[in-house]
Amino acid sequence: MDSDDCVRSAVDGVLSACGRIDVLVNNAGIPGGGPVEEVELEVFRRVMETNFFGVIRCTQAVLPGMRRQKSGHIVNVSSVAGRCSMSPQAAYCASKWALEAMSEALAQEVWRFGIRVALVEPGVIATPIFGKVKPREWSSYYPQTRRMLALFRSSLQTPTPPSLVADKIVEIVNNRDAKLRHPVGPDAKGFLDWRASMTDEEWIASGGVESDEEWAANMKLHLGMHVQLA
């Protein structure tokens, strides 16, 4: 997704073999965590390049054909992080918020051509993305880093398989569902409802609370999740 030539070659290959493209699923993504103060700018660029610009690159490659045939479905795999930003995931959340905004605008542009756009918003899903996070020591100024790791560890003790996301994508495409946003996973609705129940200021205070015990109590209250902090 990060190379114009590779994307064009892949799309041309499919068109040559099949004659048309009816569905595009933009699923590639990389992690990006850490306090804004300490994460290198290159990390922000790399995350945006794959998670956001890569989606645009692939979408632009298939749209002319979908527009000519007056049909098609573009499914962009976002995240609950595309609607509720939690520290220390600024780089990742920024890429998903950008993806959500772009997809909403795109859906309006292509509606009259019979092309539908969907955003799939998983919660914590057991995928290889967690194995790609390199261990790193962050400043003690920001307890959110170890808290988020503890949240992920807790969630992955009863893992939600990626097949749940795949099943949702198949359902969307088969039903030609025109709905834009599709939360997926047992915790997705909990995250989104929790964020929707709070003002911006309440959300910020909740994420910035100094006490680990108070933070863990919030996880239990709002998500039903027992998070054990080391």
C-alpha positions in Angstrom: 0.0 0.0 0.0 3.0 2.3 0.4 4.1 2.2 -3.2 2.3 3.7 -6.2 3.9 1.3 -8.6 3.0 -1.8 -6.5 -0.6 -0.8 -6.1 -1.0 0.0 -9.8 0.6 -3.3 -10.7 -1.6 -5.2 -8.4 -4.8 -3.5 -9.7 -3.7 -3.9 -13.3 -3.1 -7.6 -12.7 -6.5 -8.2 -11.3 -8.2 -6.3 -14.1 -6.2 -8.2 -16.7 -7.2 -11.6 -15.1 -10.8 -10.8 -14.1 -11.9 -7.8 -16.2 -13.3 -5.8 -13.3 -13.0 -5.1 -9.6 -16.2 -5.2 -7.5 -14.8 -5.0 -4.0 -11.8 -3.3 -2.4 -11.0 -4.1 1.2 -8.3 -1.7 2.7 -7.1 -3.7 5.7 -3.3 -3.1 6.0 -2.3 -1.2 9.1 0.6 -0.7 11.4 0.7 0.3 15.1 1.9 3.6 16.5 2.0 4.2 20.2 3.8 6.4 22.7 3.5 9.9 24.2 3.4 12.7 21.6 6.4 14.4 23.3 8.6 11.3 22.8 7.5 9.6 19.6 9.7 10.5 16.7 8.1 12.5 13.9 9.1 9.7 11.5 6.8 7.3 13.4 3.8 9.6 12.8 4.8 9.8 9.1 5.1 6.0 8.7 1.8 5.3 10.4 0.0 7.8 8.3 1.7 6.5 5.1 0.2 3.0 5.6 -2.9 3.6 7.5 -4.2 6.6 5.7 -2.3 7.4 2.5 -2.1 3.7 1.6 -5.9 3.6 1.6 -6.2 6.6 -0.6 -3.6 5.1 -3.0 -5.6 1.9 -3.4 -8.9 3.6 -3.6 -7.8 6.0 -6.3 -6.6 3.0 -8.3 -9.9 1.2 -8.4 -12.4 4.1 -8.6 -12.2 4.7 -12.3 -13.3 1.2 -13.1 -16.0 1.1 -10.4 -17.3 4.4 -11.6 -17.5 3.2 -15.2 -19.3 0.0 -14.2 -21.5 2.0 -11.8 -21.1 -0.4 -9.0 -18.6 -1.4 -6.3 -18.0 -1.6 -2.6 -15.0 -0.1 -0.8 -14.5 -1.4 2.8 -12.0 0.5 4.9 -10.9 -1.2 8.1 -10.7 1.5 10.7 -10.9 1.0 14.5 -12.9 2.3 17.5 -9.7 4.4 17.8 -11.1 6.3 14.8 -13.8 7.7 17.0 -12.3 7.7 20.5 -8.8 8.9 20.9 -6.9 7.3 23.9 -3.4 8.1 25.1 -0.8 6.9 24.3 -2.1 6.0 20.8 -1.9 9.5 19.2 -0.2 8.4 15.9 -2.5 5.4 15.4 -5.6 7.3 16.4 -4.7 10.2 14.2 -4.4 7.9 11.2 -7.8 6.3 11.9 -9.6 9.6 12.5 -8.2 10.8 9.1 -9.4 7.6 7.5 -12.9 8.0 9.0 -13.1 11.6 7.7 -11.9 10.7 4.2 -14.3 7.7 4.0 -17.3 9.8 5.0 -16.4 12.4 2.3 -15.7 9.7 -0.3 -19.1 8.0 0.4 -20.8 11.2 -0.6 -18.7 11.6 -3.8 -19.3 8.1 -5.2 -23.0 7.6 -4.0 -24.5 8.5 -7.4 -22.2 6.1 -9.2 -23.6 3.1 -7.3 -20.4 2.7 -5.2 -20.8 2.2 -1.5 -18.2 2.9 1.2 -18.1 1.1 4.6 -16.0 1.7 7.7 -15.4 -1.4 9.8 -14.5 -0.4 13.4 -13.0 -3.3 15.4 -12.3 -3.1 19.1 -9.3 -5.1 20.4 -8.8 -8.0 18.0 -6.1 -10.7 18.4 -4.0 -10.0 15.3 -0.3 -10.0 14.6 -0.2 -6.2 15.0 0.5 -6.7 18.7 3.6 -8.7 17.9 4.9 -5.9 15.8 5.2 -3.5 18.7 8.8 -3.2 19.7 9.4 -3.1 23.5 10.5 0.4 24.5 11.0 2.3 27.7 8.9 5.5 27.9 9.2 8.4 30.3 7.6 7.9 33.7 5.9 11.3 33.1 3.3 9.4 31.1 1.7 6.4 32.9 -0.8 6.0 30.0 1.8 3.9 28.1 1.9 1.0 30.6 -1.8 1.3 31.3 -2.6 0.8 27.6 -0.3 -2.2 27.5 -2.1 -3.6 30.5 -5.4 -3.1 28.8 -4.3 -5.0 25.7 -2.9 -7.8 27.8 -6.2 -8.1 29.7 -8.3 -8.1 26.5 -6.1 -10.7 24.8 -6.5 -13.2 27.6 -9.9 -13.9 26.0 -8.9 -13.1 22.4 -11.4 -12.0 19.8 -10.4 -13.7 16.5 -9.9 -11.7 13.2 -12.5 -14.0 11.6 -15.1 -11.8 13.3 -14.0 -8.9 11.3 -13.8 -11.0 8.1 -17.4 -12.2 8.6 -18.6 -8.6 9.0 -16.9 -7.6 5.8 -18.5 -10.5 3.9 -21.9 -9.6 5.4 -21.5 -5.9 4.3 -20.6 -6.8 0.8 -23.1 -9.6 0.3 -26.0 -7.4 1.5 -24.7 -4.3 -0.3 -25.2 -2.6 3.0 -25.3 1.2 2.6 -24.6 1.8 6.3 -21.3 3.7 6.8 -20.0 2.6 10.2 -19.9 -1.0 11.5 -18.4 -1.5 15.0 -17.1 -5.1 15.4 -16.1 -7.1 18.5 -17.4 -7.6 22.0 -15.8 -4.4 23.4 -16.3 -2.1 20.4 -19.8 -0.8 21.5 -18.5 -0.4 25.1 -15.7 1.9 23.9 -17.9 4.0 21.7 -20.8 4.2 24.2 -18.3 5.2 26.9 -16.9 8.0 24.8 -20.3 9.2 23.7 -21.5 9.4 27.4 -18.8 12.0 28.3 -18.0 15.5 27.4 -14.6 16.2 25.8 -13.4 17.6 29.2 -14.6 14.5 31.1 -12.9 12.2 28.6 -9.6 14.1 28.9 -9.8 14.0 32.7 -10.6 10.3 32.6 -7.6 9.5 30.4 -5.3 11.8 32.3 -6.1 10.7 35.8 -3.0 10.3 38.0 -4.1 7.2 40.0 -3.7 3.8 38.5 -6.4 2.5 40.8 -8.9 5.1 39.6 -8.0 4.4 36.0 -8.5 0.6 36.5 -11.8 1.3 38.2 -13.0 3.2 35.1 -12.1 0.3 32.9 -14.1 -2.0 35.1 -17.1 0.4 35.3 -17.3 1.3 31.7 -15.9 -1.7 29.8 -16.5 -4.5 32.4 -12.8 -5.2 32.0 -10.5 -6.1 35.0 -7.1 -4.7 34.1 -4.2 -5.8 36.2 -1.4 -3.2 36.4 2.0 -4.5 37.3 
